[in-house]
Amino acid sequence: MKVCPSEHSARRRRTDDALTQEQEHQVAVVKGGAKGFFGGLAVALPTSFLLQRRSAYYRTLTPALKAFGVVIVSVPAFVICAERAGLAYERTQWRVARSTVLTHLLTSVQG
């Protein structure tokens, strides 16, 4: 079955609009997660290096345990920041929808 080019572009536009919101949400989550991950690394790595220089007990730990300490800080920071960024994006979408509905209600009551 051949599809007329105008029908195809109309279908594609509808699909692109639906995907755009999902893609925007995904971009917001990825950016938030990256900020959280690098923020966690910015705290965990200097702390690890400082402990390596100053603590005899920390120097006796295996490299795997030291890496685990960095992961314990970085991964939760990544997850928490990604979730917060996703929620913030959703909140902005609700504000847009809410203002549109309120405007529609006000114009229907006044008109």
A tleap script that builds the chain and sets N, CA, C and O, in Angstrom:
source leaprc.protein.ff14SB
mol = sequence {
  NMET LYS VAL CYS PRO SER GLU HIE SER ALA
  ARG ARG ARG ARG THR ASP ASP ALA LEU THR
  GLN GLU GLN GLU HIE GLN VAL ALA VAL VAL
  LYS GLY GLY ALA LYS GLY PHE PHE GLY GLY
  LEU ALA VAL ALA LEU PRO THR SER PHE LEU
  LEU GLN ARG ARG SER ALA TYR TYR ARG THR
  LEU THR PRO ALA LEU LYS ALA PHE GLY VAL
  VAL ILE VAL SER VAL PRO ALA PHE VAL ILE
  CYS ALA GLU ARG ALA GLY LEU ALA TYR GLU
  ARG THR GLN TRP ARG VAL ALA ARG SER THR
  VAL LEU THR HIE LEU LEU THR SER VAL GLN
  CGLY
}
set mol.1.N position { 0.840 -1.176 0.000 }
set mol.1.CA position { 0.000 0.000 0.000 }
set mol.1.C position { 0.885 1.240 0.000 }
set mol.1.O position { 1.728 1.410 0.881 }
set mol.2.N position { 0.695 2.084 -0.969 }
set mol.2.CA position { 1.463 3.323 -1.056 }
set mol.2.C position { 0.718 4.424 -0.319 }
set mol.2.O position { -0.509 4.509 -0.354 }
set mol.3.N position { 1.486 5.246 0.336 }
set mol.3.CA position { 0.920 6.345 1.103 }
set mol.3.C position { 1.264 7.642 0.396 }
set mol.3.O position { 2.398 7.853 -0.032 }
set mol.4.N position { 0.280 8.492 0.281 }
set mol.4.CA position { 0.479 9.812 -0.306 }
set mol.4.C position { 1.492 10.581 0.539 }
set mol.4.O position { 1.447 10.497 1.766 }
set mol.5.N position { 2.397 11.323 -0.080 }
set mol.5.CA position { 3.416 12.046 0.690 }
set mol.5.C position { 2.844 12.990 1.746 }
set mol.5.O position { 3.417 13.131 2.826 }
set mol.6.N position { 1.719 13.635 1.439 }
set mol.6.CA position { 1.140 14.552 2.422 }
set mol.6.C position { 0.585 13.781 3.615 }
set mol.6.O position { 0.697 14.246 4.749 }
set mol.7.N position { -0.014 12.604 3.380 }
set mol.7.CA position { -0.508 11.784 4.488 }
set mol.7.C position { 0.662 11.288 5.338 }
set mol.7.O position { 0.602 11.267 6.568 }
set mol.8.N position { 1.720 10.894 4.645 }
set mol.8.CA position { 2.888 10.392 5.353 }
set mol.8.C position { 3.499 11.473 6.245 }
set mol.8.O position { 3.868 11.197 7.387 }
set mol.9.N position { 3.606 12.690 5.737 }
set mol.9.CA position { 4.196 13.766 6.534 }
set mol.9.C position { 3.283 14.147 7.697 }
set mol.9.O position { 3.774 14.507 8.767 }
set mol.10.N position { 1.960 14.075 7.507 }
set mol.10.CA position { 1.037 14.380 8.596 }
set mol.10.C position { 1.157 13.334 9.699 }
set mol.10.O position { 1.161 13.673 10.882 }
set mol.11.N position { 1.254 12.061 9.312 }
set mol.11.CA position { 1.431 11.003 10.313 }
set mol.11.C position { 2.756 11.181 11.048 }
set mol.11.O position { 2.842 11.037 12.268 }
set mol.12.N position { 3.764 11.494 10.278 }
set mol.12.CA position { 5.084 11.648 10.864 }
set mol.12.C position { 5.119 12.837 11.832 }
set mol.12.O position { 5.756 12.761 12.882 }
set mol.13.N position { 4.432 13.939 11.479 }
set mol.13.CA position { 4.389 15.110 12.348 }
set mol.13.C position { 3.740 14.765 13.684 }
set mol.13.O position { 4.234 15.162 14.739 }
set mol.14.N position { 2.616 14.014 13.637 }
set mol.14.CA position { 1.946 13.624 14.877 }
set mol.14.C position { 2.855 12.753 15.731 }
set mol.14.O position { 2.927 12.927 16.948 }
set mol.15.N position { 3.537 11.831 15.103 }
set mol.15.CA position { 4.455 10.959 15.824 }
set mol.15.C position { 5.622 11.759 16.380 }
set mol.15.O position { 6.044 11.532 17.514 }
set mol.16.N position { 6.149 12.694 15.595 }
set mol.16.CA position { 7.264 13.515 16.048 }
set mol.16.C position { 6.871 14.379 17.245 }
set mol.16.O position { 7.670 14.562 18.164 }
set mol.17.N position { 5.639 14.915 17.241 }
set mol.17.CA position { 5.184 15.725 18.368 }
set mol.17.C position { 5.121 14.897 19.646 }
set mol.17.O position { 5.525 15.358 20.713 }
set mol.18.N position { 4.611 13.668 19.531 }
set mol.18.CA position { 4.524 12.798 20.695 }
set mol.18.C position { 5.926 12.421 21.185 }
set mol.18.O position { 6.177 12.377 22.389 }
set mol.19.N position { 6.815 12.157 20.265 }
set mol.19.CA position { 8.165 11.782 20.656 }
set mol.19.C position { 8.949 12.958 21.212 }
set mol.19.O position { 9.843 12.781 22.040 }
set mol.20.N position { 8.621 14.138 20.763 }
set mol.20.CA position { 9.359 15.313 21.202 }
set mol.20.C position { 9.264 15.487 22.717 }
set mol.20.O position { 10.273 15.759 23.368 }
set mol.21.N position { 8.071 15.336 23.285 }
set mol.21.CA position { 7.932 15.474 24.734 }
set mol.21.C position { 8.713 14.386 25.457 }
set mol.21.O position { 9.364 14.648 26.469 }
set mol.22.N position { 8.647 13.162 24.936 }
set mol.22.CA position { 9.405 12.076 25.559 }
set mol.22.C position { 10.903 12.343 25.452 }
set mol.22.O position { 11.654 12.108 26.398 }
set mol.23.N position { 11.329 12.834 24.293 }
set mol.23.CA position { 12.749 13.115 24.108 }
set mol.23.C position { 13.204 14.267 24.990 }
set mol.23.O position { 14.303 14.227 25.543 }
set mol.24.N position { 12.370 15.295 25.129 }
set mol.24.CA position { 12.709 16.418 26.008 }
set mol.24.C position { 12.836 15.934 27.450 }
set mol.24.O position { 13.744 16.344 28.173 }
set mol.25.N position { 11.920 15.061 27.859 }
set mol.25.CA position { 11.973 14.496 29.206 }
set mol.25.C position { 13.257 13.691 29.383 }
set mol.25.O position { 13.938 13.811 30.402 }
set mol.26.N position { 13.578 12.880 28.396 }
set mol.26.CA position { 14.782 12.065 28.471 }
set mol.26.C position { 16.039 12.931 28.537 }
set mol.26.O position { 16.963 12.640 29.297 }
set mol.27.N position { 16.066 13.988 27.742 }
set mol.27.CA position { 17.222 14.889 27.757 }
set mol.27.C position { 17.362 15.537 29.136 }
set mol.27.O position { 18.469 15.652 29.663 }
set mol.28.N position { 16.235 15.959 29.717 }
set mol.28.CA position { 16.279 16.571 31.048 }
set mol.28.C position { 16.800 15.579 32.085 }
set mol.28.O position { 17.591 15.944 32.955 }
set mol.29.N position { 16.357 14.331 31.993 }
set mol.29.CA position { 16.787 13.316 32.954 }
set mol.29.C position { 18.274 13.008 32.779 }
set mol.29.O position { 19.000 12.874 33.764 }
set mol.30.N position { 18.726 12.895 31.538 }
set mol.30.CA position { 20.140 12.588 31.293 }
set mol.30.C position { 21.029 13.728 31.773 }
set mol.30.O position { 22.072 13.488 32.382 }
set mol.31.N position { 20.623 14.967 31.501 }
set mol.31.CA position { 21.421 16.110 31.968 }
set mol.31.C position { 21.472 16.163 33.492 }
set mol.31.O position { 22.529 16.391 34.081 }
set mol.32.N position { 20.324 15.953 34.118 }
set mol.32.CA position { 20.294 15.949 35.585 }
set mol.32.C position { 21.134 14.825 36.159 }
set mol.32.O position { 21.839 15.016 37.149 }
set mol.33.N position { 21.063 13.647 35.540 }
set mol.33.CA position { 21.868 12.521 36.007 }
set mol.33.C position { 23.349 12.776 35.850 }
set mol.33.O position { 24.139 12.435 36.729 }
set mol.34.N position { 23.731 13.376 34.732 }
set mol.34.CA position { 25.147 13.686 34.509 }
set mol.34.C position { 25.653 14.697 35.540 }
set mol.34.O position { 26.757 14.557 36.067 }
set mol.35.N position { 24.839 15.709 35.821 }
set mol.35.CA position { 25.232 16.691 36.837 }
set mol.35.C position { 25.406 16.025 38.196 }
set mol.35.O position { 26.363 16.310 38.916 }
set mol.36.N position { 24.485 15.143 38.541 }
set mol.36.CA position { 24.578 14.444 39.818 }
set mol.36.C position { 25.779 13.526 39.881 }
set mol.36.O position { 26.471 13.473 40.897 }
set mol.37.N position { 26.037 12.794 38.793 }
set mol.37.CA position { 27.159 11.867 38.769 }
set mol.37.C position { 28.481 12.600 38.914 }
set mol.37.O position { 29.328 12.222 39.722 }
set mol.38.N position { 28.649 13.654 38.124 }
set mol.38.CA position { 29.910 14.399 38.202 }
set mol.38.C position { 30.018 15.182 39.513 }
set mol.38.O position { 31.120 15.399 40.018 }
set mol.39.N position { 28.892 15.598 40.054 }
set mol.39.CA position { 28.916 16.222 41.376 }
set mol.39.C position { 29.337 15.225 42.446 }
set mol.39.O position { 30.111 15.557 43.344 }
set mol.40.N position { 28.823 13.995 42.347 }
set mol.40.CA position { 29.232 12.951 43.283 }
set mol.40.C position { 30.705 12.622 43.157 }
set mol.40.O position { 31.392 12.423 44.159 }
set mol.41.N position { 31.193 12.564 41.915 }
set mol.41.CA position { 32.627 12.331 41.715 }
set mol.41.C position { 33.455 13.481 42.260 }
set mol.41.O position { 34.540 13.275 42.802 }
set mol.42.N position { 32.933 14.701 42.111 }
set mol.42.CA position { 33.662 15.878 42.597 }
set mol.42.C position { 33.808 15.855 44.112 }
set mol.42.O position { 34.730 16.461 44.656 }
set mol.43.N position { 32.913 15.167 44.787 }
set mol.43.CA position { 33.024 15.036 46.237 }
set mol.43.C position { 33.829 13.792 46.608 }
set mol.43.O position { 34.702 13.847 47.474 }
set mol.44.N position { 33.532 12.672 45.950 }
set mol.44.CA position { 34.106 11.386 46.348 }
set mol.44.C position { 35.590 11.259 46.016 }
set mol.44.O position { 36.360 10.762 46.838 }
set mol.45.N position { 36.005 11.697 44.833 }
set mol.45.CA position { 37.409 11.517 44.447 }
set mol.45.C position { 38.373 12.338 45.304 }
set mol.45.O position { 39.363 11.787 45.784 }
set mol.46.N position { 38.124 13.625 45.512 }
set mol.46.CA position { 39.041 14.366 46.396 }
set mol.46.C position { 39.052 13.809 47.825 }
set mol.46.O position { 40.092 13.795 48.484 }
set mol.47.N position { 37.898 13.355 48.291 }
set mol.47.CA position { 37.846 12.760 49.624 }
set mol.47.C position { 38.697 11.499 49.678 }
set mol.47.O position { 39.427 11.270 50.642 }
set mol.48.N position { 38.595 10.683 48.632 }
set mol.48.CA position { 39.391 9.462 48.575 }
set mol.48.C position { 40.886 9.773 48.545 }
set mol.48.O position { 41.670 9.133 49.246 }
set mol.49.N position { 41.277 10.745 47.742 }
set mol.49.CA position { 42.691 11.119 47.682 }
set mol.49.C position { 43.184 11.697 49.010 }
set mol.49.O position { 44.306 11.428 49.437 }
set mol.50.N position { 42.337 12.488 49.650 }
set mol.50.CA position { 42.707 13.054 50.950 }
set mol.50.C position { 42.869 11.946 51.988 }
set mol.50.O position { 43.829 11.947 52.760 }
set mol.51.N position { 41.941 11.014 52.005 }
set mol.51.CA position { 42.054 9.898 52.940 }
set mol.51.C position { 43.282 9.043 52.641 }
set mol.51.O position { 43.920 8.533 53.563 }
set mol.52.N position { 43.614 8.884 51.378 }
set mol.52.CA position { 44.791 8.109 50.990 }
set mol.52.C position { 46.072 8.727 51.564 }
set mol.52.O position { 46.995 8.018 51.964 }
set mol.53.N position { 46.102 10.031 51.593 }
set mol.53.CA position { 47.301 10.721 52.094 }
set mol.53.C position { 47.344 10.780 53.622 }
set mol.53.O position { 48.421 10.737 54.217 }
set mol.54.N position { 46.175 10.879 54.255 }
set mol.54.CA position { 46.149 11.179 55.690 }
set mol.54.C position { 45.819 10.003 56.603 }
set mol.54.O position { 46.155 10.036 57.787 }
set mol.55.N position { 45.167 8.961 56.078 }
set mol.55.CA position { 44.688 7.883 56.938 }
set mol.55.C position { 45.453 6.589 56.654 }
set mol.55.O position { 45.438 6.074 55.536 }
set mol.56.N position { 46.113 6.081 57.680 }
set mol.56.CA position { 46.842 4.824 57.537 }
set mol.56.C position { 45.870 3.666 57.315 }
set mol.56.O position { 46.153 2.744 56.551 }
set mol.57.N position { 44.735 3.725 57.984 }
set mol.57.CA position { 43.746 2.662 57.815 }
set mol.57.C position { 43.211 2.630 56.372 }
set mol.57.O position { 43.050 1.558 55.790 }
set mol.58.N position { 42.943 3.791 55.814 }
set mol.58.CA position { 42.423 3.852 54.438 }
set mol.58.C position { 43.458 3.305 53.446 }
set mol.58.O position { 43.086 2.667 52.462 }
set mol.59.N position { 44.726 3.543 53.689 }
set mol.59.CA position { 45.772 3.027 52.791 }
set mol.59.C position { 45.829 1.508 52.800 }
set mol.59.O position { 46.267 0.905 51.821 }
set mol.60.N position { 45.396 0.877 53.888 }
set mol.60.CA position { 45.432 -0.589 53.962 }
set mol.60.C position { 44.269 -1.231 53.221 }
set mol.60.O position { 44.292 -2.435 52.965 }
set mol.61.N position { 43.259 -0.452 52.875 }
set mol.61.CA position { 42.111 -1.020 52.148 }
set mol.61.C position { 42.521 -1.417 50.732 }
set mol.61.O position { 43.445 -0.843 50.155 }
set mol.62.N position { 41.825 -2.398 50.189 }
set mol.62.CA position { 42.101 -2.824 48.818 }
set mol.62.C position { 41.579 -1.770 47.847 }
set mol.62.O position { 40.674 -1.010 48.192 }
set mol.63.N position { 42.133 -1.714 46.641 }
set mol.63.CA position { 41.626 -0.754 45.647 }
set mol.63.C position { 40.139 -0.958 45.330 }
set mol.63.O position { 39.429 -0.002 45.018 }
set mol.64.N position { 39.681 -2.197 45.413 }
set mol.64.CA position { 38.262 -2.455 45.143 }
set mol.64.C position { 37.372 -1.781 46.183 }
set mol.64.O position { 36.325 -1.234 45.836 }
set mol.65.N position { 37.770 -1.813 47.442 }
set mol.65.CA position { 36.979 -1.142 48.479 }
set mol.65.C position { 37.031 0.376 48.342 }
set mol.65.O position { 36.044 1.062 48.607 }
set mol.66.N position { 38.167 0.888 47.935 }
set mol.66.CA position { 38.281 2.334 47.720 }
set mol.66.C position { 37.394 2.769 46.560 }
set mol.66.O position { 36.729 3.802 46.635 }
set mol.67.N position { 37.386 1.984 45.489 }
set mol.67.CA position { 36.518 2.287 44.350 }
set mol.67.C position { 35.054 2.160 44.750 }
set mol.67.O position { 34.210 2.944 44.315 }
set mol.68.N position { 34.763 1.172 45.580 }
set mol.68.CA position { 33.386 0.995 46.056 }
set mol.68.C position { 32.930 2.230 46.836 }
set mol.68.O position { 31.776 2.642 46.722 }
set mol.69.N position { 33.816 2.812 47.616 }
set mol.69.CA position { 33.471 4.030 48.345 }
set mol.69.C position { 33.111 5.172 47.408 }
set mol.69.O position { 32.188 5.937 47.688 }
set mol.70.N position { 33.827 5.295 46.303 }
set mol.70.CA position { 33.533 6.338 45.316 }
set mol.70.C position { 32.184 6.061 44.645 }
set mol.70.O position { 31.390 6.974 44.419 }
set mol.71.N position { 31.943 4.796 44.336 }
set mol.71.CA position { 30.681 4.409 43.685 }
set mol.71.C position { 29.503 4.643 44.622 }
set mol.71.O position { 28.439 5.079 44.186 }
set mol.72.N position { 29.689 4.354 45.906 }
set mol.72.CA position { 28.623 4.527 46.899 }
set mol.72.C position { 28.152 5.985 46.958 }
set mol.72.O position { 26.990 6.243 47.273 }
set mol.73.N position { 29.019 6.915 46.666 }
set mol.73.CA position { 28.644 8.331 46.668 }
set mol.73.C position { 28.116 8.762 45.301 }
set mol.73.O position { 27.116 9.476 45.228 }
set mol.74.N position { 28.767 8.341 44.225 }
set mol.74.CA position { 28.453 8.843 42.885 }
set mol.74.C position { 27.128 8.321 42.333 }
set mol.74.O position { 26.354 9.091 41.764 }
set mol.75.N position { 26.861 7.051 42.490 }
set mol.75.CA position { 25.659 6.463 41.886 }
set mol.75.C position { 24.374 7.003 42.527 }
set mol.75.O position { 23.463 7.388 41.794 }
set mol.76.N position { 24.260 7.049 43.858 }
set mol.76.CA position { 23.041 7.647 44.418 }
set mol.76.C position { 22.860 9.115 44.019 }
set mol.76.O position { 21.734 9.562 43.800 }
set mol.77.N position { 23.961 9.865 43.925 }
set mol.77.CA position { 23.855 11.261 43.485 }
set mol.77.C position { 23.316 11.320 42.060 }
set mol.77.O position { 22.493 12.176 41.738 }
set mol.78.N position { 23.781 10.410 41.210 }
set mol.78.CA position { 23.307 10.320 39.833 }
set mol.78.C position { 21.807 10.041 39.794 }
set mol.78.O position { 21.064 10.724 39.089 }
set mol.79.N position { 21.370 9.056 40.539 }
set mol.79.CA position { 19.960 8.644 40.520 }
set mol.79.C position { 19.064 9.743 41.078 }
set mol.79.O position { 18.026 10.056 40.495 }
set mol.80.N position { 19.454 10.320 42.187 }
set mol.80.CA position { 18.626 11.350 42.818 }
set mol.80.C position { 18.504 12.578 41.924 }
set mol.80.O position { 17.408 13.114 41.760 }
set mol.81.N position { 19.604 13.028 41.348 }
set mol.81.CA position { 19.555 14.212 40.482 }
set mol.81.C position { 18.782 13.942 39.196 }
set mol.81.O position { 18.073 14.823 38.708 }
set mol.82.N position { 18.907 12.744 38.644 }
set mol.82.CA position { 18.146 12.402 37.441 }
set mol.82.C position { 16.654 12.407 37.739 }
set mol.82.O position { 15.865 12.930 36.952 }
set mol.83.N position { 16.265 11.834 38.860 }
set mol.83.CA position { 14.846 11.802 39.240 }
set mol.83.C position { 14.307 13.207 39.474 }
set mol.83.O position { 13.200 13.528 39.042 }
set mol.84.N position { 15.074 14.034 40.148 }
set mol.84.CA position { 14.627 15.408 40.401 }
set mol.84.C position { 14.497 16.199 39.105 }
set mol.84.O position { 13.573 16.999 38.961 }
set mol.85.N position { 15.405 15.987 38.169 }
set mol.85.CA position { 15.324 16.689 36.884 }
set mol.85.C position { 14.092 16.245 36.107 }
set mol.85.O position { 13.428 17.066 35.473 }
set mol.86.N position { 13.782 14.952 36.152 }
set mol.86.CA position { 12.579 14.454 35.485 }
set mol.86.C position { 11.318 15.034 36.099 }
set mol.86.O position { 10.394 15.415 35.380 }
set mol.87.N position { 11.272 15.103 37.412 }
set mol.87.CA position { 10.110 15.681 38.087 }
set mol.87.C position { 9.976 17.171 37.796 }
set mol.87.O position { 8.866 17.676 37.628 }
set mol.88.N position { 11.097 17.870 37.738 }
set mol.88.CA position { 11.055 19.305 37.422 }
set mol.88.C position { 10.518 19.520 36.008 }
set mol.88.O position { 9.733 20.439 35.772 }
set mol.89.N position { 10.941 18.672 35.067 }
set mol.89.CA position { 10.432 18.789 33.697 }
set mol.89.C position { 8.924 18.542 33.681 }
set mol.89.O position { 8.180 19.279 33.035 }
set mol.90.N position { 8.478 17.511 34.386 }
set mol.90.CA position { 7.039 17.218 34.418 }
set mol.90.C position { 6.257 18.371 35.042 }
set mol.90.O position { 5.159 18.695 34.588 }
set mol.91.N position { 6.818 18.991 36.084 }
set mol.91.CA position { 6.150 20.132 36.704 }
set mol.91.C position { 5.981 21.280 35.721 }
set mol.91.O position { 4.948 21.949 35.723 }
set mol.92.N position { 6.989 21.519 34.879 }
set mol.92.CA position { 6.862 22.594 33.892 }
set mol.92.C position { 5.767 22.268 32.882 }
set mol.92.O position { 5.064 23.166 32.417 }
set mol.93.N position { 5.619 21.009 32.544 }
set mol.93.CA position { 4.566 20.618 31.603 }
set mol.93.C position { 3.192 20.798 32.224 }
set mol.93.O position { 2.248 21.184 31.535 }
set mol.94.N position { 3.067 20.524 33.520 }
set mol.94.CA position { 1.786 20.719 34.184 }
set mol.94.C position { 1.443 22.195 34.273 }
set mol.94.O position { 0.275 22.565 34.149 }
set mol.95.N position { 2.436 23.041 34.486 }
set mol.95.CA position { 2.172 24.483 34.546 }
set mol.95.C position { 1.644 24.992 33.212 }
set mol.95.O position { 0.719 25.804 33.178 }
set mol.96.N position { 2.222 24.523 32.124 }
set mol.96.CA position { 1.766 24.935 30.800 }
set mol.96.C position { 0.338 24.467 30.578 }
set mol.96.O position { -0.507 25.231 30.112 }
set mol.97.N position { 0.069 23.204 30.916 }
set mol.97.CA position { -1.279 22.656 30.726 }
set mol.97.C position { -2.281 23.375 31.628 }
set mol.97.O position { -3.395 23.678 31.201 }
set mol.98.N position { -1.888 23.649 32.875 }
set mol.98.CA position { -2.787 24.305 33.819 }
set mol.98.C position { -3.136 25.712 33.350 }
set mol.98.O position { -4.294 26.123 33.427 }
set mol.99.N position { -2.141 26.454 32.865 }
set mol.99.CA position { -2.418 27.815 32.414 }
set mol.99.C position { -3.298 27.802 31.171 }
set mol.99.O position { -4.129 28.695 31.000 }
set mol.100.N position { -3.135 26.809 30.299 }
set mol.100.CA position { -3.978 26.697 29.109 }
set mol.100.C position { -5.420 26.410 29.502 }
set mol.100.O position { -6.345 27.005 28.949 }
set mol.101.N position { -5.617 25.508 30.447 }
set mol.101.CA position { -6.965 25.162 30.895 }
set mol.101.C position { -7.607 26.357 31.582 }
set mol.101.O position { -8.777 26.654 31.340 }
set mol.102.N position { -6.850 27.052 32.443 }
set mol.102.CA position { -7.414 28.216 33.129 }
set mol.102.C position { -7.795 29.313 32.142 }
set mol.102.O position { -8.841 29.945 32.294 }
set mol.103.N position { -6.975 29.541 31.153 }
set mol.103.CA position { -7.285 30.549 30.141 }
set mol.103.C position { -8.561 30.161 29.392 }
set mol.103.O position { -9.415 31.008 29.133 }
set mol.104.N position { -8.682 28.903 29.052 }
set mol.104.CA position { -9.874 28.421 28.340 }
set mol.104.C position { -11.114 28.587 29.210 }
set mol.104.O position { -12.159 29.012 28.718 }
set mol.105.N position { -11.012 28.255 30.505 }
set mol.105.CA position { -12.145 28.389 31.404 }
set mol.105.C position { -12.552 29.849 31.574 }
set mol.105.O position { -13.739 30.173 31.569 }
set mol.106.N position { -11.576 30.717 31.723 }
set mol.106.CA position { -11.880 32.141 31.912 }
set mol.106.C position { -12.546 32.738 30.664 }
set mol.106.O position { -13.484 33.527 30.778 }
set mol.107.N position { -12.069 32.369 29.499 }
set mol.107.CA position { -12.674 32.917 28.281 }
set mol.107.C position { -14.078 32.350 28.058 }
set mol.107.O position { -14.934 33.040 27.504 }
set mol.108.N position { -14.330 31.112 28.475 }
set mol.108.CA position { -15.652 30.541 28.291 }
set mol.108.C position { -16.644 31.145 29.291 }
set mol.108.O position { -17.823 31.289 28.970 }
set mol.109.N position { -16.189 31.498 30.492 }
set mol.109.CA position { -17.061 32.108 31.502 }
set mol.109.C position { -17.374 33.548 31.120 }
set mol.109.O position { -18.512 33.995 31.266 }
set mol.110.N position { -16.376 34.278 30.632 }
set mol.110.CA position { -16.568 35.672 30.284 }
set mol.110.C position { -17.338 35.833 28.968 }
set mol.110.O position { -18.087 36.792 28.784 }
set mol.111.N position { -17.137 34.878 28.063 }
set mol.111.CA position { -17.740 35.020 26.730 }
set mol.111.C position { -19.066 34.446 26.634 }
set mol.111.O position { -19.684 34.496 25.571 }
savepdb mol mol.pdb
quit
